[in-house]
């Protein structure tokens, strides 16, 4: 009876990388929205 235990849980790693990627995309999108929503004053 030889039981091999996996040293890496790929499912957990993939989920963590996916969440990290979504957070990064969300932060970049929020930054771009804040940059573009600034008041633009037109000089006459």
C-alpha angles and dihedrals in degrees: 000000000000114000116192117199117204112238093207129051101211095185093058092046094050091049092049093048090048093051091047090051092050091050091050093049090048093051092049091048091049090049092051091048091051092047093051096043095063117121110267112206116201115216112221 
